[in-house]
Every structure is written in structure tokens, then in C-alpha cells.
Amino acid sequence: MFQLMEDVMAKTATEKLLDDFHSVISETEELMKSVSNESGGKAQALRTKIEDNLKQARGYLHDFEGTVVDKSRVAARKTDAYVHENAWSTVGIAVGIGILIGLLMRERD
């Protein structure tokens, strides 16, 4: 059960990391567009370096996303197997959490 909770928290952190990484790539592409209007040797060197970094970042992101998808599938299979093997325990936990939430909400009113 704790493994399931850890997997969910790791998935959330991973999704945030991927969103941040996509944002960095987008911002770098925008920077690249603004630098492309400049001329001269320094600007060309900067453009080349940015292009190389973007290619590298996209490759890393592609690999990372593949790993995340694979781990998500494994976690989903483990969760499915756990629920099937421990159906009544899972139902009991869900009912307990529901009662707890109900009690907490009732106290607020």
C-alpha cells in the first residue's frame, strides 16, 4: 500500500519535472528565434550552441518520457494485481477513508 502511495507521489513529481523541461525547451526556442535576427560570428556561435543544446535536451526528454511511460505501466500492473489480490482490504480502506473524510467535512459545518 505504501509502495502505491510512493508511486503516485513520484508520478506527480515526474510530471512536474517533464512540464518544467518542456517549458525550458520552449523558452530556449523563443530565445533562438530572437537571436536568429542577429548577425555576426558571436550570434552564429550562440545559435549553433543553442541548437546543439536543444537537440540534446529533446533526446534526453524523449528517453525520459519513455522511461516514465514504462514505469507507469509497471505501477499500473502492480496496482491492478494488488487490488485483485486484496479486493476486500482495498474496499475496507476505501470505506475507512470515505468515513474519515465525511467526519472531517461534518466538523467543518
HELIX and SHEET records of a PDB file:
HELIX    1   1 PHE A    2  SER A   36  1                                  35    
HELIX    2   2 GLY A   41  GLU A   85  1                                  45    
HELIX    3   3 ALA A   87  ARG A  108  1                                  22    
END                                                                             
